[in-house]
Amino acid sequence: MQYDYEEVAADLWQLASEQRLKIMLKLLEKNSNVTTTAKDLDSTVAELYRNFEKLMKSDLIYKDSKGSYNLTTYGRAVCDCIPSFAFLSRNKKYFNSHGFGDLPKKFIQSIGLLESGEYQKGYVKVMQHWKEIVENANEYIYDILHEEPLELVKPIVGKAKNGVMINSIFTSTTVIPPGRKELVNKTEIRKLIADGMIQRKMNDVKVAVILNEKEACIIFPKDDGETDMSSMFYGTDPEFHQWCLDYFKDCWNSSQPFQESKLQEK
């Protein structure tokens, strides 16, 4: 199927203006008029009026019977897409060397929900956030592990003993440290697995997450598919957290039974 992108290009041209984008985002908060918006944006009425007219011609906004400007349904939908552009634009240098791996399209299309995430660089920072997520968990810890740090095994087991649900997805290439298998084979851990407090599955997905009920981290793979444990995005915003939670559940539901024999110590 062929599409005519002439009208799309024309609308994108209208959006290629910081002030027009600011107008739309202000109208997303509440309906307004030119004078009020000019004060909010510290601009002149004449300049704002010209941009309001351009947005109206593109059917992105309209004026109601009371003289206030409103977003059209189309304009509101366009505003919902802006966070995706913002997230990708702000992190375009990062994505010059990282990719989405096998991330399902529905999660790429909603990538703007990660816009509030804080970029963290450095293995020490990454591991500190992982530890904090484990320490702060009161209900659950969900994770997709491409590398299982030995120093997190005991704290996670401690959480499980206190009633925190642990759901972990391993890949066939997950890096596990020496001594981990002996630790997992201890009686108390086997009992937690038997009781369902620790549940494990396998799925060769490329994007990794770790989250509790309030905060989350996401790690995208490098362009060669390798996991980059030295950088990630961290967030506590509900939308950021929900995106990570939905992604984990999607992976969990498509995962296979766990097979300890597939893991190799490195």
C-alpha positions, -999 to +999 in steps of 0.1 A: +000+000+000+013+034-010+007+065+011+006+102+002+028+119+028+023+154+014-002+164+041+018+147+068+049+166+057+029+199+057+017+193+093+052+183+105+064+216+090+039+234+112+051+216+142+087+225+134+084+255+156+093+256+193+066+282+200+038+263+181+048+232+201+046+252+233+012+265+223-002+230+218+012+217+250-003+246+269-037+239+253-032+203+263-033+215+299-063+238+294-082+258+269-069+294+265-069+325+244-041+344+227-036+370+254-033+345+282-010+322+262+012+352+253+017+360+290+024+323+298+050+321+270+064+356+275+057+365+239+038+392+220+001+388+211+008+395+174+034+368+172+012+343+190-018+352+169+001+342+137+010+309+151-025+302+164-038+309+128-012+284+113-023+257+138-059+263+130-053+259+093-037+226+100-067+215+120-046+210+151-066+235+171-099+253+168-117+283+184-149+276+204-180+299+207-165+316+237-133+326+219-111+301+236-087+279+216-089+241+220-070+212+207-088+191+180-089+154+185-061+152+159-041+179+178-045+160+211-033+128+195-003+146+180+006+159+215+005+123+228+033+116+202+055+144+212+071+126+243+083+099+220+101+124+199+114+142+230+128+109+245+145+099+213+158+134+206+172+139+240+190+105+239+199+103+202+236+100+210+229+070+232+208+054+204+237+060+180+253+029+197+223+012+212+192-003+197+157-017+205+168-053+199+137-074+195+114-050+213+078-055+201+066-026+179+038-017+204+065-008+230+085+012+205+054+031+196+048+040+232+085+047+239+075+083+250+063+069+283+100+066+292+105+103+286+108+110+323+135+085+328+170+096+340+200+084+320+225+067+343+261+060+330+287+038+348+285+003+361+287+015+397+257+037+393+238+010+375+245-015+402+236+010+430+201+015+415+197-023+412+205-026+448+181+002+458+153-014+438+159-047+457+162-029+491+130-008+485+108-037+473+078-045+496+056-064+471+076-078+442+109-077+423+106-085+386+137-087+365+151-098+331+186-108+338+214-109+312+239-108+341+231-119+376+254-101+401+263-124+430+259-096+455+222-093+447+214-130+452+213-129+490+194-097+493+168-110+469+165-142+488+160-122+520+132-103+504+115-135+493+117-149+528+099-117+539+070-122+515+082-103+484+074-121+452+104-127+429+099-133+392+130-136+371+136-142+334+169-156+324+183-159+288+204-188+275+234-164+276+228-149+310+261-144+328+262-160+362+291-157+386+311-185+401+295-198+433+260-188+422+248-224+416+260-235+450+242-206+466+209-213+448+211-250+457+208-242+494+178-257+512+161-223+520+162-211+484+149-244+471+120-241+495+112-206+484+112-219+448+089-248+457+066-224+476+063-201+445+079-171+462+108-173+437+096-181+401+120-183+371+115-186+334+137-183+302+133-160+272+161-148+249+149-111+249+174-084+244+160-055+265+165-059+303+145-045+331+145-047+369+116-032+389+097-032+421+063-018+427+074+019+426+106+022+406+122+006+375+153+004+354+156-004+317+188-014+298+188-014+260+213-036+241+242-023+221+240-024+183+257-057+182+231-072+205+253-073+236+239-061+269+254-028+282+256-030+319+273+003+321+243+025+312+205+025+317+174+046+322+159+048+357+125+062+367+098+064+394+072+082+373+040+061+370+041+061+332+077+050+331+071+023+356+039+010+338+058+008+305+085-014+322+059-035+340+039-041+308+070-051+290+081-075+317+046-091+318+046-094+280+080-112+282+069-133+311+038-146+294+058-156+263+087-173+283+096-209+285+101-230+316+133-224+334+163-248+328+192-245+352+213-266+329+214-239+302+231-214+325+269-213+324+292-197+350+316-171+335 
